[in-house]
């Protein structure tokens, strides 16, 4: 697959944009059109658009030399064709894998492309000269003024040259791909409006089903975000009046358009598995239909759309409700979204299964012909990464959809896609087009041996550094900075650092970063701290530094209990690491839906959010959810090679600790957790009990409780968590009394939101049934020392009895940590949600040598908490096999510099004369216009014609007129090689062609060969004054210079050989006729001896007051008569016998390249319509 869409470019960039929930909608860049030129917020203003925002791709490098596209053809090749070449090459390189035996003859290219391209609009606009001229003449301008101004206007459009015709055709988008990539299968494009991508997909599938092709590259291409397209959507009107695109939202008020290219390579599944191809997903069915008769040609009809949806599942052979994700067409027009959803409701009638629905258009805009490909690639990547991507800008679902009565929900956040049974993950995509054309495709996750690796698009990365000392560590940090400056990606830098990191080195550092800019800042901060000798004192949560030998002592895993849970805990790891997701996928039975409580459907109101929090807080849900989160982290720690010597937990966490030690079966941990939670909830139900946290020491709290009225023993210290954190449990009336007493003593308190009074006699009834359950489990031998909350000592020989009794005993966490430290534990790793235990350990042990590390942080999320934990461990000298965490990902590619001749290509055409790329339009008023001089009719006598260059030239900024300079060694009185004809009569008041009026062409630099020879001034098409982008021109210049130098050397050799041949032929001829002594010498043409035309005297002045440029009239004009003596006589011929002016004769060996030409090739026509001599 390949993707070039708004946001980050490339397939990885596209997935990072999609999964990261990035909004890539921006204002129209000046490369496309200027907001000041066309924008007006009033939709009724003629010829203006009320929209100035959309989705625009960042330019990507294109090497025209590599693809065999002449650089001077870029201006007349639509960007859609260029972008398609880039994307298709990426796909083909991936699918061939460098294999030489890949059969290109049976490879098709079928693309969805809009018929119109930007170049069609631009090239067509250039032809409106007669219209401009008519309007100007009607407004009182003279013919010469009208012609001049028309030429100025035409210069703002690309020229019509040989490459224009193929460059503007939509069908050549596929044809050029086939031509340049040597594809022998069929190539064609399909225009089904906004459904073009899936229409091409259907054709591609048919080619495969019929075995007419073995590989098909298909997708969509749309680079048309020009002002014409904005006008189309404005006057329909379909654009959002508030300037944003909100599919499926109650705030939707219209669409925004985007541009992009998306392609996929398709093969029959059996063939792909046989060939060892990377497989991203499997297409199971596609359906298509037409709306039939409707109220208008562009009004959507839900009944017609539903036919396509039903057909897709009929072909797939499974029920619609077995899918988990539906990528809707979702254009954010109220009528469009409502009609689409009505069609879906008529098909998806079973509400038992929940289906996430969304639209990538909320992020990149409606990419029209490429929209279906954008949705398809998003769905495929979602399947591949087991991720439900977000849809942005939905504050509330559109009430007109009635979504609450359907199986659908709008997924507004990125969530793990957890599988609840053996059914593979499935996704579907809809795409509908103007004219009532409808397509729906359904896909399935591929889980075979050829499953493609994930894309490395983590929200943060960990960069680790090691060296023998601080000086070398600073140098290593400098190397990281150099990699950034050299263009290396963050993922590649992190990967290489993981390969080279050595935890045994005496100086270690770890950096947690989201992008290379952040990495640059952290590297500088690290180097500064090291240079100042304060590396260990750097205060930045994203920098961890360690010096000396790795920490000695034991390592312990700590597992949190209830109270550490929160909505979304563990989602970051489940999204990015299959080992973590496997824990959630492995849940079955009553626990199969546990993920719905931890990763609930997005809520759009506070009431729903409160219900979700309450559901997770219940003991029967919170405890197994915490256990699953801990097991997911534990699985990754095992991958990293981190081992522990001891384990302990807080309250429920003790159950997880015993499972981690191998005492309890890990595969039944969540079942055990739920059983414990249910029994405790049942024991506390109806007891009117609660818990209170007090900021005080255990001794202070005991004194406070002893002062309370005597009860039946239910008011107790439930948790002794730390030096200043104690929790008491009891009946509500008892807790209220303690609250008042604590307030009187100046102690802060907080009532906990719990279902009952845990770890107190109030829930003691749960101990016996829990012991019975535990005795049914197969127990194992412990490979870790597990410490008990109730005794603050290691577990004894009867773990089930101790664990069952723990639910009514006080948690002596503070004493337990102190005992572990006394037993030699110096490193504590909190395994599970939150970082509560890490904070408590630091409070308990204070300044005693230790390291407490959390692997999660609810406040930051997005893997940053995980990576900060690993950073702390790496800096502490823990050996981490970080490379193992890259196993499921494609190895991050090394940076490859852009090719030497690369040009940056975006959605707008390269080298568009207007608007300027920077958007800064500079208006330079012209001097007072002078009418074009018309030469009087010449008599038939022999009077020489006046030099045309002496006439006034109507240009805004006068330029020195180029002159023909004789080659080196030519005498000052050089003579013309041919007689110049006299000027024919000129018709009075005949305006010169537009090209002639505009042209003041600066001579092209020529390769040195003695003195440089300048090109004579020749009239040219105005577009020759319109430069390409800076990059394109510099590319052309480089190629021309190198080509010219090579050509010079070649011509030298040819001329010399030819000269020798003629000399030899002359001598042989003389000998044959018997006159060896009188044979004449034949002088072969040589560049050194080439005759030159002397510049007219008027142009030879060193500094003319008003530089002039020649104007070429419609009728031929005689060349100026030479004034040099001695020179061959230039006879002026009578007008009646006049012939068209002879072609300019250039010095032999040089291409006769006129000023309107950007080709310079033998036998090719230039922009001015002149034909290059065959021998030049």
Buried (B, 14 or more C-beta within 10 A) or exposed (E): BBBBBBBBBBBBBBBBBBBBBBBBBBEBBBBBBBBEEBBBEEBEEEEBBBBBBBBBBBBBBBBBBBBEBBBBBBBBBBBBBBBBBBBBBBBBEBBBEEEEEBEBEBBBBBBBBBBBBBBBBBBEBBEEBEEBBEEBBEEEBBBBBBBBBBBBBBBBBBBBBBBBEBBBBBBBBBBBBBBBBEBEBBBBBBBBBBBBBBBBBBBBBBBBEEEEBBBBBBBBBBBBBBBBBBBBBBBEBBBBEEBBBBBBBBBBBBBBBBBBBBBBBBBBBEEBBEBEBBBBBBBBBBBBBBBEEBEEEBEBBBBBBBBBBBBBBEBBEBEBBBBBBBBBBBBBBBEBBBBBBBBBBBBBEEEEBBBBBBBBBBBBBBBBBBBBBBBBBBBBBBBBBBBBBBBBBBEEBBEBBEBEEBBBBBBBBBBBBBBBEEBBBBBBBBBBBBBBBBBBBBBBBBEEEBBBEBBBBBBBBBBBBBBEEBEBBBBBBBEBBEBBEEEBBBBBBBBBBBEEBEBEBBBBBBBBBBEBEBBBBBBEBBBBBBEEEEBEEBEBEBBBBBBEEBBEBBBBBBBBBBBBBBBBBBBBBBBBBBBBBBBBBBBEEEBBEBBBBBBBBBBBEEEEBEEBBEBBBBBBBBBBBBBBBBBBBBBBBEBBEBEBBBBBBBBBBBBBBBBBBBBBBBEBBBBBBBBBBBBBBBBBEEBEBBBBBBBBBBEBBBEBBEEBEEBEEBBBBBBBBBBBBBBBBBBEEBBBBBBEBBEEEEBEBEEBEBBBBBBBBBBBBBBEBBBEBBEEBEBBEBBBBBBBBBBBBBBEEEBBBBBBBBBBBBBBBBBBBBBBBEBEBBBBBBBBBBBBBBBBBBBBBEEEEBBBBBBBBBEBBBBBBBBBBBBBBBBBBBBBEBBBBBEBBBEBBEEEEBBEBBBBBBBBBBBBBBBEBEBEEEEEEEEEBEBBBBBEEBEBEEEBBBBBBBBBBBBEEBBBBBBBBBBEEBEEEBBBBEBBBBBBBBEEEEBBBBBBBBBBBBBBEBBEBEEEBBBBBBBBBBBBBBEBBEBBBBBBEBBBEEEBEEBBEEBBEEBEEBBEEBBEEBBEBBEEEEEEEEBEEEEBBBBBBBBBBBBBEBBEEEEBEEBBBBBBBEBBBBBBBBBEEEBEEBEBBEBEEBEEBEBBBBBBBBBBBBBBBBBBEEEEBBBBEBEBBEEB
